[in-house]
Amino acid sequence: MEEKKRYCSNCGVELTQEAIFCMHCGARDAFLDVKVEEERHSKRNLTLIITLIFLILSMGLNAYFFTQINTLETWRLGIRGEINIRFGWGTDCQMFVTPDDPLVRNTVYSITGRWGAEVGVNERWEDYKKLYDWVRNNIESNYDSPLPIIPNIGGALSWVSEFWRFPNETINDGCGDCEDMALLLASMILCYTDESYACWVIEWTASSAHMAVALPVSGEKLAILDPAGNFYTRTFLGSLTSKDTSTAIEEWFQHWSEYPDIYVSMIFSNTIYKTFSDTEEFLLWSNTQYSEVSFKN
């Protein structure tokens, strides 16, 4: 195709296609300046478009990775929460007292054949002992395997030999350690009485820790049921009974005499959580907790 002829914009002389300046008058070709400017403008537009595309892609990638990081962190925190709750730290322990659990309820009725509201005081205490005996005879004592403490990002992983079971898990597994047995028995007693009477999980602490069940009784008395320790507050003839709180605690401590300097450090249920710095603090507090609870003559 024949190229279009070019002429000098100053003197009108015909120019060659390669000319930048007019050979006749020396003027610079104005058409070439326009063409150069158009090329520069085109390059600027292309650079701007590429920059905008890069920014859009960067924003999209940043949003994607941010979403992915948030998703992963949410997942990590969820896993961490599911694991950490098994340590029973703080008020998390209350979640493990489950009197409304269907398996707990069915198990209680299969043992007693009745509910606490249907019987008198003495029959009710006989049923407490039946529940205690069932846990003693059907839940094998074992020790927890190490469980990892999930750290924050960049933190060090550590392990603790602790794993709290929910009562229905303890029934299904047929085994558990002291807190698992205490949680199960407390849940069963609260289920049996429809939570009409107070029932606590009680803990002593020293170089180690141990849990049992405590029944606060009117007249500032207490009964301890410790299935993992094969102990309960009893009469001379071996019947479950209650004694004044300090005596009940002292007898329980004597049963664990190989652990010196133990003290009551905590009580809890699904509705209460209380910690103590020593046994005396517990005794002073417990004297205010005996209204409208069961009693045994």
SERO-4910 file (N, C-alpha, C, O; in steps of 0.05 Angstrom, whole numbers):
BEGIN
 pado doro    nc1    nc2    nc3   cac1   cac2   cac3    cc1    cc2    cc3    oc1    oc2    oc3
  Met    A     17    -24      0      0      0      0     18     25      0     37     26     15
  Glu    A     11     44    -17     28     68    -19     25     86      5      3     92     14
  Glu    A     48     94     17     48    110     41     39    139     34     44    149     12
  Lys    A     26    152     52     17    179     49     40    198     49     58    196     66
  Lys    A     41    217     29     63    236     27     63    256     50     41    263     60
  Arg    A     87    264     58     90    283     80    101    309     68    117    309     50
  Tyr    A     92    332     79    101    358     71    109    375     95     97    372    116
  Cys    A    128    392     91    137    410    113    115    429    120    104    443    102
  Ser    A    109    431    145     88    448    154     97    478    153     80    495    157
  Asn    A    123    483    149    133    511    148    135    521    120    126    543    114
  Cys    A    148    506    101    152    516     74    137    500     53    136    509     30
  Gly    A    126    477     60    110    462     41    125    442     24    113    428      8
  Val    A    151    441     27    167    422     11    161    394     19    157    388     43
  Glu    A    161    375     -1    155    347      5    178    336     22    202    341     16
  Leu    A    171    320     41    191    307     59    192    277     54    172    265     46
  Thr    A    215    266     60    217    237     59    203    225     83    198    239    103
  Gln    A    197    199     82    183    186    105    200    185    130    190    184    152
  Glu    A    227    185    127    245    183    150    252    210    161    264    212    182
  Ala    A    246    233    147    256    259    154    244    268    181    221    264    187
  Ile    A    262    281    197    253    293    221    253    324    218    236    338    229
  Phe    A    273    333    203    275    362    197    272    366    167    280    349    151
  Cys    A    262    389    159    259    396    130    287    403    119    301    420    130
  Met    A    294    390     96    321    395     85    322    422     71    343    432     63
  His    A    298    434     67    297    460     53    299    483     72    315    502     68
  Cys    A    282    483     93    282    505    112    292    499    140    297    516    156
  Gly    A    296    474    145    308    465    171    287    463    193    295    458    216
  Ala    A    262    467    187    241    466    208    236    436    217    237    418    200
  Arg    A    230    433    242    224    406    253    196    399    243    178    416    243
  Asp    A    192    373    237    166    364    226    145    364    249    148    349    268
  Ala    A    124    380    247    103    382    268     88    356    270     79    348    292
  Phe    A     84    342    248     69    316    248     84    296    266     71    280    280
  Leu    A    110    297    264    126    278    280    123    284    310    121    265    326
  Asp    A    121    310    317    117    317    345     91    307    355     88    297    378
  Val    A     70    309    338     43    299    346     44    269    350     32    258    369
  Lys    A     58    256    331     60    227    333     74    218    358     66    198    371
  Val    A     96    232    364    112    225    388     95    229    413     96    213    431
  Glu    A     80    252    413     63    257    436     41    237    439     34    228    462
  Glu    A     30    228    417     10    208    418     21    181    429      8    168    445
  Glu    A     46    175    420     58    151    430     63    153    461     59    134    476
  Arg    A     73    177    469     77    181    498     51    178    513     50    166    535
  His    A     30    190    503      4    189    516     -6    160    518    -17    151    538
  Ser    A     -2    146    495    -10    118    495      5    101    516     -6     84    529
  Lys    A     31    107    518     48     92    538     39     99    566     38     82    583
  Arg    A     32    125    571     23    133    597     -3    119    604     -7    110    626
  Asn    A    -22    118    584    -47    104    589    -43     74    595    -56     63    612
  Leu    A    -24     62    579    -18     34    584     -7     29    612    -14     10    625
  Thr    A     12     47    620     24     45    646      3     48    668      3     34    688
  Leu    A    -16     67    664    -37     72    683    -55     47    685    -63     39    707
  Ile    A    -62     36    662    -80     12    662    -66    -11    676    -78    -25    692
  Ile    A    -40    -15    670    -25    -37    683    -24    -33    713    -27    -52    729
  Thr    A    -19     -7    721    -18     -1    750    -45     -6    764    -45    -18    785
  Leu    A    -67      2    750    -93     -3    762    -99    -33    764   -110    -42    785
  Ile    A    -92    -48    743    -96    -77    744    -80    -89    767    -90   -107    782
  Phe    A    -55    -80    770    -38    -90    792    -50    -84    819    -50   -101    837
  Leu    A    -60    -59    822    -72    -51    848    -97    -68    854   -101    -77    876
  Ile    A   -113    -72    833   -138    -88    837   -131   -117    844   -143   -128    862
  Leu    A   -111   -128    830   -103   -155    836    -91   -157    864    -96   -176    879
  Ser    A    -75   -137    871    -63   -136    898    -84   -135    920    -83   -149    940
  Met    A   -104   -117    916   -125   -115    935   -141   -141    937   -148   -149    959
  Gly    A   -146   -153    914   -161   -179    915   -145   -201    929   -156   -216    945
  Leu    A   -119   -202    923   -102   -222    936   -100   -217    966   -101   -236    982
  Asn    A    -97   -191    973    -95   -185   1001   -121   -192   1016   -120   -203   1038
  Ala    A   -143   -186   1003   -169   -194   1015   -172   -224   1018   -182   -234   1038
  Tyr    A   -163   -238    997   -165   -267    997   -147   -279   1019   -157   -295   1035
  Phe    A   -122   -270   1021   -104   -281   1041   -113   -272   1069   -110   -288   1088
  Phe    A   -124   -248   1072   -133   -239   1098   -157   -257   1107   -159   -264   1130
  Thr    A   -175   -263   1087   -197   -280   1094   -187   -308   1102   -197   -320   1121
  Gln    A   -168   -318   1086   -157   -345   1092   -143   -345   1120   -146   -365   1135
  Ile    A   -128   -324   1126   -115   -323   1152   -135   -322   1175   -132   -335   1195
  Asn    A   -156   -305   1171   -178   -304   1191   -192   -331   1194   -198   -339   1217
  Thr    A   -196   -344   1172   -209   -370   1173   -192   -391   1188   -201   -406   1204
  Leu    A   -166   -391   1182   -147   -409   1195   -145   -402   1225   -144   -420   1242
  Glu    A   -145   -376   1231   -142   -368   1260   -168   -376   1275   -167   -385   1298
  Thr    A   -191   -372   1262   -216   -380   1275   -216   -410   1280   -225   -420   1301
  Trp    A   -207   -425   1260   -205   -454   1263   -186   -462   1285   -192   -479   1302
  Arg    A   -163   -448   1286   -143   -454   1307   -153   -449   1334   -150   -465   1353
  Leu    A   -167   -426   1337   -178   -418   1363   -200   -437   1372   -203   -443   1395
  Gly    A   -216   -446   1352   -236   -466   1358   -225   -492   1368   -234   -503   1388
  Ile    A   -204   -502   1354   -191   -527   1363   -178   -522   1391   -180   -539   1408
  Arg    A   -165   -499   1394   -153   -493   1420   -174   -493   1442   -169   -503   1464
  Gly    A   -197   -481   1436   -218   -480   1457   -228   -507   1464   -233   -513   1487
  Glu    A   -232   -524   1443   -242   -551   1448   -222   -567   1465   -231   -584   1482
  Ile    A   -197   -562   1461   -176   -577   1477   -174   -565   1505   -174   -579   1525
  Asn    A   -172   -538   1506   -167   -526   1532   -190   -529   1552   -186   -530   1576
  Ile    A   -214   -532   1542   -237   -536   1560   -234   -562   1575   -245   -565   1597
  Arg    A   -219   -581   1564   -215   -607   1578   -196   -605   1602   -193   -625   1617
  Phe    A   -185   -582   1607   -169   -578   1631   -186   -570   1655   -178   -571   1678
  Gly    A   -211   -561   1649   -229   -553   1671   -220   -529   1686   -225   -525   1709
  Trp    A   -206   -511   1672   -195   -487   1684   -218   -467   1691   -236   -464   1676
  Gly    A   -216   -455   1715   -235   -435   1723   -263   -445   1722   -269   -468   1729
  Thr    A   -281   -428   1713   -310   -435   1713   -316   -455   1691   -339   -464   1689
  Asp    A   -297   -462   1674   -302   -483   1654   -310   -509   1667   -325   -525   1656
  Cys    A   -301   -513   1692   -307   -538   1706   -338   -542   1709   -347   -564   1710
  Gln    A   -353   -520   1711   -382   -522   1715   -396   -536   1692   -417   -547   1696
  Met    A   -384   -534   1668   -396   -546   1645   -397   -576   1646   -413   -589   1632
  Phe    A   -380   -588   1664   -378   -617   1665   -398   -629   1685   -399   -653   1688
  Val    A   -413   -612   1699   -434   -622   1716   -460   -621   1700   -471   -600   1695
  Thr    A   -470   -645   1692   -492   -646   1673   -515   -664   1682   -519   -686   1672
  Pro    A   -531   -654   1702   -553   -670   1711   -575   -675   1691   -591   -693   1694
  Asp    A   -577   -658   1670   -598   -660   1650   -590   -679   1627   -606   -683   1609
  Asp    A   -566   -690   1628   -558   -707   1606   -575   -732   1605   -579   -745   1626
  Pro    A   -586   -740   1581   -604   -763   1580   -591   -789   1590   -604   -805   1603
  Leu    A   -566   -794   1583   -553   -818   1592   -549   -819   1622   -553   -839   1635
  Val    A   -543   -796   1634   -541   -794   1663   -568   -800   1675   -570   -815   1695
  Arg    A   -589   -788   1664   -616   -793   1675   -624   -822   1673   -635   -833   1692
  Asn    A   -619   -834   1650   -627   -862   1647   -611   -880   1666   -622   -900   1677
  Thr    A   -586   -874   1670   -569   -890   1688   -578   -887   1716   -579   -907   1731
  Val    A   -585   -863   1725   -595   -859   1752   -620   -875   1757   -622   -889   1778
  Tyr    A   -639   -874   1739   -664   -889   1743   -660   -919   1743   -674   -934   1757
  Ser    A   -641   -928   1727   -635   -957   1726   -623   -967   1752   -625   -990   1759
  Ile    A   -610   -948   1767   -598   -956   1793   -618   -954   1815   -620   -972   1832
  Thr    A   -633   -932   1816   -651   -927   1839   -679   -936   1834   -693   -944   1853
  Gly    A   -689   -935   1809   -716   -942   1803   -736   -922   1813   -760   -928   1813
  Arg    A   -727   -899   1821   -745   -878   1832   -730   -852   1832   -706   -851   1827
  Trp    A   -744   -830   1839   -732   -803   1841   -733   -794   1870   -750   -802   1885
  Gly    A   -716   -775   1876   -714   -765   1904   -739   -753   1914   -744   -755   1938
  Ala    A   -755   -741   1897   -779   -728   1906   -801   -748   1914   -820   -740   1927
  Glu    A   -797   -773   1907   -817   -793   1912   -813   -807   1939   -830   -823   1948
  Val    A   -791   -801   1953   -785   -816   1977   -778   -797   2000   -775   -773   1996
  Gly    A   -775   -808   2024   -768   -793   2047   -738   -789   2049   -722   -798   2032
  Val    A   -729   -776   2071   -701   -770   2075   -684   -795   2076   -664   -796   2061
  Asn    A   -691   -814   2093   -674   -837   2096   -671   -853   2070   -649   -863   2063
  Glu    A   -693   -856   2056   -692   -871   2030   -675   -856   2010   -661   -868   1994
  Arg    A   -677   -830   2011   -661   -814   1993   -631   -818   1998   -615   -821   1979
  Trp    A   -623   -819   2023   -595   -823   2030   -586   -852   2023   -563   -856   2016
  Glu    A   -604   -871   2025   -598   -898   2016   -592   -898   1986   -575   -912   1977
  Asp    A   -607   -882   1971   -603   -880   1942   -577   -866   1936   -564   -872   1916
  Tyr    A   -569   -845   1952   -543   -832   1948   -521   -854   1949   -503   -854   1932
  Lys    A   -524   -871   1969   -503   -892   1972   -504   -912   1949   -483   -921   1940
  Lys    A   -528   -918   1938   -529   -935   1915   -515   -923   1891   -501   -936   1876
  Leu    A   -519   -897   1887   -505   -883   1865   -475   -883   1868   -460   -887   1850
  Tyr    A   -466   -878   1893   -438   -879   1900   -427   -907   1893   -406   -909   1880
  Asp    A   -441   -928   1903   -431   -955   1898   -430   -962   1868   -411   -975   1859
  Trp    A   -449   -952   1853   -449   -957   1824   -425   -946   1811   -412   -959   1795
  Val    A   -418   -921   1818   -394   -908   1807   -369   -924   1815   -351   -929   1799
  Arg    A   -368   -931   1841   -345   -947   1851   -342   -973   1835   -319   -981   1829
  Asn    A   -363   -986   1830   -362  -1013   1818   -362  -1014   1788   -354  -1035   1776
  Asn    A   -370   -993   1775   -372   -993   1746   -353   -975   1731   -350   -978   1707
  Ile    A   -340   -957   1745   -321   -939   1732   -293   -946   1742   -287   -943   1765
  Glu    A   -277   -956   1723   -250   -964   1730   -232   -939   1733   -233   -921   1716
  Ser    A   -217   -938   1754   -199   -916   1759   -175   -917   1741   -162   -938   1739
  Asn    A   -169   -895   1728   -145   -894   1711   -134   -865   1712   -146   -847   1722
  Tyr    A   -110   -862   1700    -97   -836   1699   -100   -824   1671   -100   -839   1651
  Asp    A   -101   -798   1669   -104   -785   1644    -78   -785   1628    -56   -784   1640
  Ser    A    -80   -787   1602    -56   -785   1585    -50   -755   1581    -67   -738   1585
  Pro    A    -25   -749   1574    -18   -721   1569    -35   -708   1548    -41   -721   1527
  Leu    A    -42   -683   1552    -57   -668   1533    -42   -642   1527    -32   -629   1545
  Pro    A    -40   -635   1501    -24   -611   1494    -39   -585   1501    -63   -583   1497
  Ile    A    -24   -565   1511    -34   -538   1514    -28   -523   1489     -4   -517   1483
  Ile    A    -48   -517   1473    -43   -503   1447    -35   -475   1452    -49   -459   1464
  Pro    A    -10   -467   1443      0   -440   1449    -11   -419   1429    -24   -426   1410
  Asn    A     -5   -394   1434     -9   -373   1415     11   -377   1392     30   -392   1395
  Ile    A      6   -364   1369     23   -367   1346     52   -359   1354     56   -337   1365
  Gly    A     71   -377   1349     99   -372   1356    106   -381   1384    129   -381   1391
  Gly    A     86   -390   1400     92   -399   1427    100   -428   1427     98   -442   1407
  Ala    A    110   -437   1450    120   -464   1453     97   -483   1462     80   -475   1478
  Leu    A     97   -507   1451     77   -527   1458     85   -540   1485    108   -547   1489
  Ser    A     66   -543   1503     71   -557   1528     49   -578   1533     28   -578   1519
  Trp    A     54   -596   1552     36   -618   1556     28   -620   1586     45   -614   1603
  Val    A      4   -628   1591     -6   -632   1618    -21   -658   1619    -37   -665   1602
  Ser    A    -16   -674   1640    -30   -699   1644    -57   -695   1656    -62   -700   1680
  Glu    A    -75   -685   1640   -102   -678   1649   -122   -680   1625   -115   -671   1603
  Phe    A   -145   -691   1630   -166   -692   1610   -193   -697   1623   -199   -720   1631
  Trp    A   -209   -676   1626   -235   -679   1639   -255   -691   1620   -257   -683   1597
  Arg    A   -269   -712   1630   -290   -724   1614   -317   -713   1623   -321   -707   1646
  Phe    A   -336   -711   1604   -363   -706   1611   -375   -731   1623   -366   -753   1615
  Pro    A   -395   -729   1641   -406   -753   1653   -415   -775   1634   -411   -798   1639
  Asn    A   -428   -767   1612   -437   -787   1593   -413   -802   1580   -415   -825   1573
  Glu    A   -390   -788   1577   -366   -801   1567   -355   -820   1587   -346   -842   1580
  Thr    A   -356   -813   1612   -346   -831   1633   -363   -856   1634   -352   -878   1638
  Ile    A   -389   -853   1632   -406   -877   1631   -400   -894   1607   -397   -919   1610
  Asn    A   -397   -882   1584   -392   -898   1560   -364   -910   1560   -360   -933   1551
  Asp    A   -344   -896   1570   -317   -906   1571   -313   -927   1593   -296   -944   1591
  Gly    A   -329   -924   1614   -326   -943   1637   -301   -938   1653   -292   -956   1667
  Cys    A   -289   -915   1650   -265   -909   1665   -262   -879   1669   -276   -863   1655
  Gly    A   -245   -871   1687   -240   -842   1692   -223   -839   1717   -220   -858   1732
  Asp    A   -212   -815   1721   -197   -810   1745   -215   -796   1765   -240   -796   1762
  Cys    A   -203   -784   1786   -219   -775   1809   -240   -754   1801   -262   -754   1810
  Glu    A   -231   -734   1783   -251   -714   1776   -273   -724   1759   -296   -715   1761
  Asp    A   -266   -744   1742   -287   -756   1725   -308   -770   1741   -332   -768   1736
  Met    A   -299   -785   1762   -317   -799   1779   -334   -780   1796   -358   -783   1799
  Ala    A   -321   -759   1806   -335   -739   1822   -356   -724   1805   -378   -719   1814
  Leu    A   -348   -716   1780   -367   -702   1763   -391   -720   1756   -414   -710   1755
  Leu    A   -386   -746   1751   -408   -764   1745   -426   -767   1769   -451   -765   1767
  Leu    A   -415   -772   1793   -431   -776   1817   -447   -751   1824   -471   -753   1830
  Ala    A   -435   -728   1822   -449   -703   1828   -472   -699   1808   -494   -691   1816
  Ser    A   -467   -704   1783   -488   -702   1762   -511   -721   1768   -534   -714   1765
  Met    A   -504   -745   1776   -525   -766   1782   -542   -758   1806   -566   -760   1805
  Ile    A   -529   -748   1827   -544   -740   1851   -562   -716   1845   -585   -716   1853
  Leu    A   -552   -696   1831   -568   -673   1824   -591   -681   1806   -613   -670   1808
  Cys    A   -586   -700   1788   -608   -710   1770   -629   -724   1787   -653   -719   1784
  Tyr    A   -620   -741   1806   -638   -757   1823   -656   -739   1839   -680   -745   1843
  Thr    A   -645   -717   1850   -661   -699   1867   -674   -676   1851   -687   -659   1862
  Asp    A   -671   -676   1824   -681   -655   1808   -669   -628   1817   -683   -607   1815
  Glu    A   -645   -629   1826   -630   -605   1836   -644   -591   1859   -641   -567   1862
  Ser    A   -660   -606   1874   -674   -594   1897   -656   -590   1921   -662   -574   1939
  Tyr    A   -633   -604   1922   -615   -602   1944   -587   -597   1934   -579   -605   1912
  Ala    A   -571   -583   1950   -544   -575   1942   -526   -600   1940   -528   -618   1956
  Cys    A   -509   -600   1920   -489   -621   1916   -465   -609   1902   -469   -597   1881
  Trp    A   -442   -611   1914   -418   -599   1903   -397   -619   1895   -396   -641   1907
  Val    A   -381   -613   1876   -355   -626   1872   -335   -610   1890   -334   -585   1888
  Ile    A   -320   -624   1906   -302   -611   1925   -274   -621   1919   -269   -644   1913
  Glu    A   -254   -603   1922   -227   -609   1915   -208   -602   1938   -211   -581   1951
  Trp    A   -190   -621   1945   -168   -614   1962   -143   -611   1945   -140   -624   1925
  Thr    A   -125   -594   1955   -100   -588   1940    -77   -589   1959    -79   -580   1982
  Ala    A    -55   -599   1950    -29   -598   1964     -8   -599   1942     -8   -583   1923
  Ser    A     11   -619   1943     29   -623   1921     14   -635   1897     24   -633   1875
  Ser    A     -9   -646   1903    -26   -657   1882    -54   -646   1887    -58   -627   1903
  Ala    A    -74   -656   1873   -102   -648   1878   -120   -672   1874   -113   -691   1861
  His    A   -143   -671   1887   -162   -693   1887   -190   -683   1890   -195   -663   1903
  Met    A   -209   -696   1876   -237   -687   1877   -255   -709   1887   -251   -733   1882
  Ala    A   -277   -700   1900   -298   -718   1910   -324   -703   1909   -325   -682   1896
  Val    A   -344   -713   1922   -371   -700   1923   -377   -693   1951   -372   -708   1970
  Ala    A   -389   -669   1955   -397   -660   1982   -427   -654   1982   -437   -641   1964
  Leu    A   -440   -664   2003   -469   -657   2007   -471   -640   2031   -468   -650   2054
  Pro    A   -477   -614   2028   -481   -597   2052   -509   -603   2064   -529   -606   2050
  Val    A   -509   -605   2090   -533   -614   2105   -540   -593   2126   -523   -581   2138
  Ser    A   -567   -589   2130   -576   -570   2150   -563   -576   2177   -558   -599   2184
  Gly    A   -559   -555   2193   -545   -559   2219   -515   -557   2217   -501   -567   2234
  Glu    A   -505   -544   2195   -476   -541   2190   -462   -568   2190   -441   -572   2203
  Lys    A   -473   -586   2175   -461   -613   2171   -454   -617   2142   -462   -602   2124
  Leu    A   -439   -639   2138   -429   -645   2111   -426   -675   2109   -419   -689   2128
  Ala    A   -430   -685   2085   -424   -713   2078   -405   -712   2054   -410   -698   2035
  Ile    A   -384   -728   2055   -365   -731   2033   -369   -758   2020   -370   -779   2034
  Leu    A   -371   -759   1993   -371   -784   1978   -348   -783   1959   -348   -767   1940
  Asp    A   -328   -800   1962   -303   -800   1946   -300   -827   1933   -285   -844   1943
  Pro    A   -313   -831   1910   -312   -857   1897   -284   -865   1888   -277   -889   1889
  Ala    A   -268   -846   1878   -241   -853   1870   -223   -860   1893   -204   -876   1890
  Gly    A   -229   -850   1917   -213   -855   1941   -225   -877   1958   -214   -883   1980
  Asn    A   -248   -889   1950   -261   -910   1966   -267   -900   1994   -260   -913   2014
  Phe    A   -278   -876   1995   -284   -864   2021   -312   -851   2020   -319   -839   2000
  Tyr    A   -326   -852   2043   -350   -836   2046   -354   -831   2076   -344   -847   2093
  Thr    A   -367   -810   2083   -373   -804   2111   -393   -824   2121   -415   -826   2111
  Arg    A   -386   -839   2143   -402   -862   2150   -406   -863   2180   -392   -851   2196
  Thr    A   -427   -879   2188   -432   -885   2216   -413   -908   2224   -398   -919   2208
  Phe    A   -415   -914   2250   -399   -937   2260   -406   -963   2246   -389   -980   2243
  Leu    A   -431   -965   2238   -440   -989   2224   -436   -988   2194   -443  -1007   2180
  Gly    A   -426   -966   2184   -419   -964   2155   -440   -951   2138   -437   -952   2113
  Ser    A   -461   -940   2149   -481   -926   2133   -471   -898   2126   -457   -885   2141
  Leu    A   -480   -889   2103   -474   -861   2095   -488   -842   2114   -512   -846   2120
  Thr    A   -474   -822   2123   -485   -802   2141   -472   -775   2137   -454   -773   2120
  Ser    A   -481   -756   2152   -468   -730   2152   -457   -724   2180   -468   -734   2200
  Lys    A   -436   -709   2182   -425   -700   2207   -419   -670   2206   -421   -658   2185
  Asp    A   -413   -659   2229   -408   -630   2228   -385   -626   2208   -367   -642   2206
  Thr    A   -386   -603   2195   -369   -598   2172   -340   -603   2178   -326   -616   2162
  Ser    A   -330   -592   2199   -301   -594   2205   -293   -623   2210   -272   -632   2201
  Thr    A   -311   -639   2223   -305   -668   2227   -305   -683   2201   -288   -700   2196
  Ala    A   -325   -678   2184   -326   -691   2158   -302   -686   2141   -291   -704   2129
  Ile    A   -293   -661   2141   -269   -653   2126   -244   -666   2138   -227   -676   2124
  Glu    A   -242   -666   2165   -219   -678   2178   -217   -708   2173   -195   -718   2168
  Glu    A   -239   -722   2173   -239   -751   2168   -230   -756   2139   -215   -775   2133
  Trp    A   -240   -739   2121   -232   -742   2093   -202   -737   2089   -188   -752   2075
  Phe    A   -191   -717   2103   -163   -711   2102   -146   -734   2113   -125   -741   2103
  Gln    A   -156   -746   2135   -142   -768   2147   -140   -792   2128   -120   -806   2128
  His    A   -161   -795   2113   -160   -817   2093   -138   -813   2073   -127   -832   2062
  Trp    A   -131   -788   2068   -109   -781   2049    -85   -771   2064    -72   -752   2055
  Ser    A    -78   -783   2086    -57   -774   2103    -29   -775   2090    -10   -762   2099
  Glu    A    -26   -790   2068      0   -791   2055      6   -764   2041     29   -760   2032
  Tyr    A    -14   -747   2038    -10   -721   2027    -11   -700   2049    -33   -692   2057
  Pro    A     11   -690   2058     11   -671   2080      2   -643   2071      5   -636   2047
  Asp    A     -9   -628   2089    -15   -600   2084    -37   -596   2063    -37   -576   2049
  Ile    A    -55   -615   2060    -77   -611   2041    -98   -592   2053   -101   -590   2077
  Tyr    A   -112   -579   2036   -133   -560   2044   -155   -559   2023   -150   -566   2000
  Val    A   -179   -552   2031   -201   -549   2012   -195   -524   1995   -194   -502   2005
  Ser    A   -193   -528   1969   -186   -507   1951   -209   -497   1933   -208   -475   1922
  Met    A   -229   -514   1930   -250   -507   1911   -275   -524   1915   -273   -547   1923
  Ile    A   -298   -512   1910   -323   -527   1907   -337   -515   1883   -334   -492   1876
  Phe    A   -352   -533   1869   -368   -523   1846   -390   -542   1839   -389   -566   1847
  Ser    A   -409   -532   1825   -429   -549   1812   -437   -535   1787   -422   -517   1777
  Asn    A   -459   -542   1775   -468   -528   1750   -479   -500   1756   -483   -484   1738
  Thr    A   -483   -494   1782   -494   -467   1789   -477   -451   1807   -483   -428   1813
  Ile    A   -454   -462   1817   -438   -447   1836   -408   -454   1831   -401   -476   1823
  Tyr    A   -391   -434   1836   -362   -438   1834   -349   -421   1855   -353   -396   1856
  Lys    A   -333   -433   1872   -320   -419   1894   -293   -431   1899   -290   -455   1901
  Thr    A   -272   -413   1902   -245   -422   1909   -238   -412   1937   -249   -392   1946
  Phe    A   -219   -425   1950   -210   -419   1977   -180   -419   1980   -167   -435   1966
  Ser    A   -170   -403   1997   -141   -402   2002   -133   -422   2023   -109   -429   2025
  Asp    A   -152   -430   2040   -146   -451   2060   -172   -463   2070   -194   -453   2062
  Thr    A   -171   -484   2086   -194   -498   2095   -211   -481   2113   -236   -482   2112
  Glu    A   -199   -464   2129   -214   -447   2148   -232   -428   2132   -255   -423   2140
  Glu    A   -222   -418   2110   -239   -401   2093   -263   -416   2083   -286   -406   2082
  Phe    A   -259   -441   2075   -281   -458   2066   -301   -462   2089   -325   -460   2085
  Leu    A   -292   -469   2113   -310   -474   2135   -327   -449   2142   -351   -452   2147
  Leu    A   -314   -426   2142   -329   -401   2147   -351   -396   2126   -373   -389   2132
  Trp    A   -343   -401   2101   -362   -397   2079   -384   -418   2080   -408   -411   2077
  Ser    A   -377   -443   2085   -397   -464   2084   -419   -461   2105   -441   -471   2101
  Asn    A   -413   -448   2127   -433   -444   2148   -456   -427   2139   -476   -426   2153
  Thr    A   -453   -414   2116   -475   -397   2106   -490   -411   2083   -508   -399   2071
  Gln    A   -484   -436   2078   -494   -450   2054   -514   -472   2060   -519   -489   2043
  Tyr    A   -525   -473   2085   -540   -496   2092   -570   -493   2093   -584   -511   2102
  Ser    A   -581   -470   2084   -610   -467   2084   -623   -483   2062   -612   -484   2040
  Glu    A   -645   -496   2069   -662   -510   2050   -646   -533   2035   -648   -536   2011
  Val    A   -631   -548   2051   -617   -571   2039   -625   -596   2055   -636   -594   2076
  Ser    A   -619   -619   2044   -627   -644   2056   -612   -649   2082   -592   -637   2088
  Phe    A   -623   -667   2098   -610   -674   2123   -614   -703   2129   -632   -716   2118
  Lys    A   -596   -714   2145   -598   -742   2153   -596   -744   2183   -576   -735   2194
  Asn    A   -616   -756   2196   -615   -759   2225   -596   -781   2233   -593   -787   2257
***
